[in-house]
Amino acid sequence: MLSHEDWIMIRELYDHGMSISEISRRLHIDRKTDRKYAKSKDIPRFELYRIYSKLKQYNYTTSYVYILCIFIN
């Protein structure tokens, strides 16, 4: 994720007519990331979320499988 200052710089360069490819070359960022930041009117926000395992309810089973894998290898 880029900082707020990076987003401002990308927006200023894009508004002055510099191409997305040229901005990404100068700032050493991916072209797709540059496009996303250049086209957005405000800074993109990211939310973290948890991915819960379907095996969480079978915690003893996963530990048993893990122990079995250790002994097999």
C-alpha positions in Angstrom: 0.0 0.0 0.0 1.3 3.4 -0.9 1.4 6.4 1.5 -0.8 9.4 1.3 2.1 11.5 0.0 2.6 8.9 -2.8 -1.0 9.2 -3.8 -0.8 13.0 -3.9 2.3 12.8 -6.1 0.6 10.3 -8.5 -2.5 12.5 -8.7 -0.4 15.7 -9.4 1.6 14.0 -12.1 -1.5 12.5 -13.7 -3.4 15.8 -13.6 -0.4 17.5 -15.3 -0.8 15.1 -18.3 1.9 12.5 -17.6 1.0 9.0 -18.7 0.4 6.2 -16.3 3.3 4.2 -17.7 5.7 7.1 -17.3 4.5 7.7 -13.7 5.0 4.0 -12.8 8.5 4.0 -14.4 9.5 7.1 -12.4 8.1 6.0 -9.1 9.0 2.3 -9.5 5.5 1.0 -8.9 3.3 -1.4 -10.8 1.3 0.1 -13.6 -2.0 -1.3 -12.4 -1.4 0.2 -8.9 -0.6 3.5 -10.5 -3.7 3.4 -12.6 -5.8 2.6 -9.5 -4.3 5.5 -7.5 -4.4 8.0 -10.5 -8.1 7.3 -11.3 -9.3 7.5 -7.7 -10.7 10.8 -6.4 -9.7 10.0 -2.8 -7.0 7.7 -1.4 -8.0 4.0 -1.6 -8.7 2.4 1.7 -8.0 -1.2 2.6 -9.8 -3.2 5.2 -8.3 -6.2 6.8 -10.5 -9.1 7.5 -10.0 -12.5 9.0 -10.3 -15.7 7.1 -11.7 -18.4 9.4 -10.7 -21.9 8.8 -13.5 -24.4 8.3 -11.5 -26.8 10.4 -11.4 -24.6 13.4 -14.2 -26.5 15.1 -12.1 -29.7 14.7 -9.0 -28.4 16.3 -8.0 -31.7 17.8 -8.2 -33.3 14.3 -6.0 -30.7 12.7 -3.3 -31.2 15.4 -3.7 -34.9 15.1 -3.2 -34.7 11.3 -0.2 -32.4 11.8 1.4 -34.9 14.2 0.8 -37.7 11.7 2.5 -35.7 8.9 5.5 -35.2 11.1 5.9 -38.9 11.8 5.3 -40.0 8.2 8.0 -37.7 6.9 
